[in-house]
Amino acid sequence: MNLTNKVAIVTGAASGLGLATCKGLAKAGAVVVGFDLDQAKLDDALGPEMTGIAVDVADEHSVQRGIARVVELRGRVHVAVNCAGILGPCKTLSKGEMFPSDLWNRVLAVNLRGTFNVIRHAALAMTKNDPDDTGERGVIVNTSSGAARQGQMGQAAYSASKAGVIGMTLPIARDLAEHGIRVVSIAPGLFETGMSAGMPPKVSDAILGKLLFPQRMGKAEEFAGLVRHIVENAYLNALTIDIDCGVR
């Protein structure tokens, strides 16, 4: 898909991978609308060049209203990138206490249900698009994580939610193929974001020690560059791409 003048929604847009993706897609010529919880933070992060709409991805009605507003403002939705996510670190058992059910539910609500909420409503909007000369109407990019396969201590909920993103990528791509909509997920390793900044140093250092070349955290701009490539490469569909510098 040629991104020039295409309307792209990015969740988790006020910081980290989401903000970098907003900037990368805008640089490629897209009309970007960012979703995040806090309107003030969105406005400050995106500036006057991009539009921000306060949306809670875990709340389906909030997502529905947000996407309806995008269509009202911009007329179409061509691209949706799911970057919203939370960690919710907690051990299954810790000091005689179990992992709280409300924390488990919240992590899955944002990371998994929230992703599916955006997928469903964005896909419905994309079906209204006229297909391009290849038949394509839209592209959806989701964010999983290396933790889906190699979760660390305290990441039971996070890993489960991100594994769910990988698990639903292929069937959703199959569901949406008849509408000319592609679905691809990305599984990033350790990236320089606010989320990784909250990790205990011994955990992040252990991960960094297992990286190949270059032995460093990923940069948010590198994630954004992969998002752009996925959107522009029409033969990428129904898969999850690792971007983790070969960590094992």
C-alpha positions in Angstrom: 0.0 0.0 0.0 1.3 3.4 -0.9 1.0 5.5 2.3 0.6 8.9 0.6 -2.6 10.4 1.9 -3.7 7.1 3.5 -5.4 7.4 6.9 -3.6 5.5 9.6 -4.7 4.9 13.2 -2.0 4.1 15.8 -2.9 3.0 19.3 -0.5 3.7 22.2 0.4 6.8 20.3 1.5 9.1 23.2 4.8 7.3 23.8 7.3 4.6 22.9 6.7 2.4 19.9 3.3 4.0 19.1 4.7 7.5 19.0 7.6 6.5 16.8 5.2 4.7 14.5 3.0 7.8 14.2 6.0 9.9 13.2 7.3 7.2 10.8 4.0 6.8 9.0 3.4 10.6 8.8 6.9 11.0 7.3 5.9 8.4 4.7 2.9 10.6 3.7 0.1 9.1 5.8 -2.6 11.1 7.6 -2.1 9.8 11.1 -4.6 9.7 14.0 -3.2 8.6 17.3 -5.2 6.9 20.1 -4.2 6.9 23.7 -5.9 7.2 27.1 -4.8 10.8 28.0 -5.8 13.6 25.6 -3.3 16.1 27.0 -0.4 13.7 26.6 -1.5 12.8 23.1 -1.7 16.5 22.1 1.7 17.2 23.6 3.3 14.1 21.9 1.8 14.4 18.5 1.9 18.2 18.1 -0.3 20.1 15.6 0.7 18.0 12.6 -1.2 14.9 13.8 -4.6 14.3 15.4 -5.0 12.6 18.7 -8.2 11.1 20.1 -8.5 9.8 23.7 -9.5 6.1 23.4 -9.4 3.2 25.9 -8.8 0.2 23.7 -10.1 -2.1 26.5 -13.5 -0.4 26.2 -15.2 -1.5 22.9 -17.6 1.5 22.9 -14.6 3.8 23.3 -12.9 2.2 20.3 -16.1 2.3 18.3 -16.5 6.1 19.0 -12.8 6.7 18.2 -12.9 5.0 14.8 -16.2 6.7 14.0 -14.6 10.0 14.8 -11.7 9.2 12.5 -14.1 8.4 9.6 -15.9 11.7 10.4 -12.7 13.7 10.3 -10.7 11.9 7.6 -13.3 10.0 5.6 -11.6 6.6 5.6 -9.4 4.2 7.6 -6.7 2.4 5.6 -4.2 1.3 8.2 -4.5 0.3 11.9 -1.5 -0.3 14.1 -2.0 -1.7 17.6 0.8 -0.6 19.9 -1.2 0.0 23.1 -0.1 -2.3 25.9 0.7 -2.7 29.6 3.1 -5.0 31.5 1.3 -5.8 34.8 4.3 -7.6 36.3 3.5 -10.0 39.1 4.6 -13.5 40.1 2.1 -16.3 40.2 2.8 -16.7 43.9 4.7 -14.0 45.9 5.1 -13.8 49.7 2.1 -16.1 50.2 -0.1 -14.1 47.8 -1.5 -15.2 44.5 -1.4 -13.2 41.2 -4.5 -10.9 41.6 -7.3 -11.7 39.2 -8.1 -8.1 38.5 -4.5 -7.5 37.4 -4.6 -10.5 35.1 -7.9 -9.4 33.6 -6.7 -5.8 33.1 -3.5 -7.0 31.2 -5.5 -9.3 28.9 -8.2 -6.6 28.5 -5.7 -4.0 27.2 -3.2 -6.2 25.3 -5.4 -8.9 23.8 -9.1 -7.8 23.9 -8.0 -4.2 23.2 -6.1 -5.3 20.1 -9.1 -7.4 18.9 -11.5 -4.4 19.6 -9.4 -2.2 17.3 -9.0 -4.9 14.6 -12.8 -5.5 14.4 -13.9 -1.9 14.2 -11.0 -0.8 11.9 -11.6 -3.8 9.6 -15.3 -2.9 9.3 -14.3 0.7 8.4 -11.8 -0.6 5.8 -14.4 -2.7 4.0 -16.0 0.7 3.0 -12.8 1.6 1.0 -12.6 1.2 -2.7 -9.9 -1.4 -3.5 -6.7 -0.3 -5.1 -5.5 -1.9 -8.4 -4.4 -5.0 -6.5 -7.6 -5.4 -4.6 -6.2 -4.1 -1.3 -8.5 -2.2 1.1 -6.5 -2.1 4.3 -3.6 -3.2 6.5 -3.6 -4.1 10.2 -0.4 -4.4 12.2 -0.4 -5.8 15.7 2.3 -5.8 18.4 3.1 -9.0 20.1 6.3 -9.5 22.0 9.3 -11.8 22.4 7.8 -12.5 25.8 5.1 -14.5 24.0 7.6 -17.3 23.6 10.3 -16.4 26.1 8.5 -14.8 29.0 10.5 -13.7 32.1 9.7 -14.2 35.7 6.5 -12.2 36.6 5.3 -12.0 33.0 2.6 -14.7 33.1 -0.3 -12.3 32.1 1.8 -10.3 29.7 3.2 -13.3 28.0 -0.2 -14.9 27.7 -1.7 -11.8 26.2 1.1 -11.4 23.6 0.9 -15.1 22.8 -2.8 -14.6 22.1 -1.9 -11.9 19.6 0.3 -14.3 17.7 -2.3 -17.0 17.9 -5.1 -14.9 16.4 -3.0 -13.4 13.6 -3.4 -16.2 11.1 -7.2 -16.9 11.6 -8.0 -13.2 11.4 -5.9 -12.8 8.3 -7.9 -15.7 6.8 -11.1 -14.1 7.9 -10.3 -10.7 6.3 -8.6 -11.9 3.1 -11.8 -11.8 1.2 -12.2 -8.1 2.0 -8.7 -7.3 0.7 -7.3 -6.6 4.2 -3.9 -7.9 5.3 -3.0 -8.7 9.0 0.6 -9.0 10.2 2.0 -9.0 13.8 5.4 -7.9 15.1 7.1 -9.5 18.1 9.7 -7.0 19.3 12.5 -7.9 21.7 13.9 -5.4 24.2 13.4 -1.8 23.0 14.3 1.6 24.4 10.8 2.6 25.7 9.2 3.6 29.0 8.1 0.0 29.4 11.7 -1.4 29.3 12.9 1.4 31.5 10.7 0.0 34.3 12.4 -3.4 34.1 14.8 -4.4 36.9 18.4 -3.9 35.6 19.3 -7.5 36.2 16.5 -8.7 34.0 17.3 -6.3 31.1 21.0 -6.9 31.4 20.4 -10.7 31.2 18.4 -10.2 28.0 21.0 -7.9 26.5 23.7 -10.4 27.2 22.0 -12.9 24.9 21.7 -10.6 21.9 23.7 -11.0 18.7 25.1 -8.0 16.8 24.3 -5.2 17.5 24.2 -5.9 21.2 21.9 -3.2 22.4 18.2 -2.4 22.9 16.2 -1.7 19.8 15.3 1.8 18.9 11.6 2.8 18.5 12.4 4.1 15.0 13.5 0.7 14.0 10.2 -0.8 15.0 8.4 2.0 13.1 10.5 1.3 10.0 9.3 -2.3 10.1 5.6 -1.2 10.4 6.1 1.0 7.3 7.6 -1.9 5.4 4.8 -4.2 6.3 2.2 -1.7 5.1 4.1 -1.0 1.8 4.9 -4.7 1.0 1.7 -6.2 -0.3 3.0 -9.8 -0.1 3.4 -9.8 3.7 0.3 -11.3 5.3 -0.8 -13.7 8.1 2.5 -13.9 9.9 4.4 -12.7 13.0 7.8 -11.1 12.4 10.4 -11.1 15.2 12.5 -8.0 15.6 14.8 -8.9 18.5 18.4 -9.0 17.2 18.4 -12.8 17.5 18.0 -13.0 21.3 17.7 -16.6 22.5 
